[in-house]
C-alpha cells in the first residue's frame, strides 16, 4: 500500500470528484492530482471556481477537465457519467457534492426544508450516478 507522502502513488489513474470547485472537494481534487491522478472536476454552476482548481491541477502536470452539472436533475447525472467515461477510464469516483443548508438564506430554513436538497444531492444523485456508471461499465 502506498504511503500518503508518495506523490506518484496514483500516477496514470483517473479520478472524478463531484462538488470540486470549493471546500473539501477542491482539496480532494488537488491532493489526487498531486499524487499523480488525472482529475475531472465537477461543479454545479461555479465555472470560475472550477477553472481555478483546474489551473492548479494542471500545474501538477496531470490531465484535468471540468464538467458543470446540476445533480438534482436526472439527465445531468447521466450526462456527467457519460462525459466522465468519454474523458477517461475511471479508476476513482468521489461523490463529494452536497447542498449548503448551513449558510445564507438556508440558515433560517426548517429542518424539513433543509432535508430536501440534501436528499436530492447526497442520496438521489449518488444513486443515479451509480446506476448510470454501472450501465457504462
C-alpha angles and dihedrals in degrees: 000000000000118000119242089245092057099104094189096049093110098040112151095012123118125222136189119205118188117208090023102144095087144005123004094354091055091050092048092050092050093048091049090052092047088053089055103262124137107236135210109201119210124198131167100223111330100101092160093056092043091052090051089055090046091053092052091048092048087057088061087065098247134115118268137181135179127219124183115207135153101227092201085076118078092213091053090054090053091047093049092050092048094046091049093052091045088053097051147324102282119232099167130032119183115187099202098146115122141157123260105233096151103067139042119015090342091073089079097043120112118251090253092055092047090051094061099066090041092054092046095050105028101036111018096038092047090053094044092049092047091051093048092046091050090053090053096048 
